[in-house]
Amino acid sequence: MAGESLTITPGGIPQGSRVIRFASTKLLHEWSQLQPWDYPPIYELRLGPTPLSASADMTDPKTLAMLRVFNRYADMVGITPTEIQVIEAKMMLDPGAISQLEHYVNLVHYTDILRAFAPRTVQPVLLVAFSDPIVAQVANSKGIRVVLYTPAWASLWLDKRYSGRKALQVDEAKSG
């Protein structure tokens, strides 16, 4: 294994348990198949340099090695004829995703694999199944494109995720 080079071939979201287990990954997978990409989109692309460091007394080689392989990653990066789209997928529009995307966009031009596309506009994209108009307005004001894509199965996810909360609150009120 030592001395061998590792080749990573960019591509879309691999089939498997992650697509089934994580709704936002499934959402991203389905939506990405509908897009007019110039190149296959890159799923979980590590962006930018490794920024982590430790205090001077933390010089253990194993710890330093772990810090060197830490990077931030976007859910997907897709290349269109005019854009490098940095995409974060959420089932429900979350205000925290705005700062995530802003950070990822800042790292795009420090990412070797994307340097060939540098003349294209870097476009942050929040892909959501369910939107929040207030958060969407904030995102849009920061230049973030909010894409609402709600497949039929999303209502089942919503029901599974939130249907028990109301019943739990009613049960707590009865017992209190």
N, C-alpha and C positions, 0 to 999 in steps of 0.2 A: 504494500500500500504506500509506503514511503517513496517519494520521488514520482509517483503517478500524478498526472494532472486530472482535475475534475472538470467535466464539461457540463454546463447547465444549459438546457434548451428552454428558452422562454415559451410559454404557452398559456392557454386558458386555465380555468379551474379544473384540476383533475377529478375524474369521477371517483366516488368513494364515500366513506362515512362522513366526511366533513360537509359535503353537499347535502346529505340527508339530515345531519344533526344540527347544523347551524342555519337558521332561516335566512339570515342576511347573506350567507354564502350562496345559498340556493337562489336567492333573489338576484345577486350579482351574476351568477352563472347564466341564468335564463336571460337576463337583460343583455349581457355581453354578447350572446349569440345573435342578437338582433341588430348589432351595431356594425357600421361599415368601416371596420378597422383596415388600415393599410398593412399592418403586420399583426401577427397573433398577439392578443393582449397578454401582459405579464402579471400573473397573480402573485400577490404578496412580494412585490419587488422591494428589496432592501434599498433604502435611499440614503445618499450622502455618506460622509465620513463617520467613523465611530467616535462619538464625542465623549464617552465616559472616561473618567479618571478617578483616582482614589488619592487619599492623603498619603503623605510621604512614608508613613509607617506601614502602609499597605503595599508591600513590594513582593508579596508571594507570587512567583511566576504563574501559578495556576490561576490565581485571581486576575492577574493582569491579562492573561490569555483569554479568559472569559469576557473581560471588558472589551477586548479588541474585536470580538465577533458580534457584539451587540450593535444593532442598527435599528433605525425606525423603518417601518414599511407601510406602504399604502395597500389597501385591499386589492387594488388593481391599477395598472397603468396601461392605457390604451393609446395607440398612435393613429390619428386620423390624418387626412391630407393637410390639415392646417393646424392641428393641435396635438399637444401631449396632454392627455386627460389623466389627471390624478384622481382616482375614484375611491370614495369611502362609502360603504354600503351599511345602511341601518334599516331595520324594520320600521322604527318610529324615529322621526326627525328629532335629533338630540342636539342641544346647543353645544355640548362638548365636542361634537364632530367638527364644528367650525374651526376651533383652534387646532385640532388634529390636522385638518386639511391645510390650514395656513402654514403649519410647521413643515408638512410634507412638501408643499410647493417650494419652500425655501431651500429644500435639499435636492431638488430635481437636477439642477445644473452641476451638482457635485457628484452625480451618479454616472459612472463611466459608460454604462450601456445606453444612456440617454443622450450622450454628448452629440451623437450623429444627428439628432433631431433638434438641436439647440435653436435653429431659426424659427421653429414652430412656437406658437403661443402655448404657454403652460396654463391649462384650464382646470381648476379644482371643480370636482363634481361630487355632490352628495346624492347618492341614489337611495331613495326611500320608498317603502310600501305605503306608509301613512305619514302625511305631512302635518306640519303645524305652521299656520300662516305667519305667526309672529317670528318664529325661528327662521322660516324661509325668507322673510323680509330682511332680517339681519344678515343672513347668508348672502342674499342677492346684493345687498349694499356693500358687501366686501368682495364682490366679484365672483362669488361661488355660485355655480349653476346647481339648482336643485331639480332633480329629475324624479318625478313621481311615477313609479311603475308598480301597479298593484295587480298581481296575478290572482286568479280565482282562489288558490290555496291560501292566500294571505288572510282571508277572513277566518279560516279554520285556525290559523296560528294565533290570531287575535283572540278568538274564543277560548282556545286552550290556555293562552297566557294569562288572560284577565278574568275569565268567567268565575273562577274560584274565589277571587278577592272580595266580591260583593257578598257572597254567601258567608265568608269568614267574618266580615264586619257585622253582619246580621247576627251570627251565632255569638260573637263576642258581646254584642249589645244585650242579648237575651240573658247571658250568663252573668252580666255585670250588674 
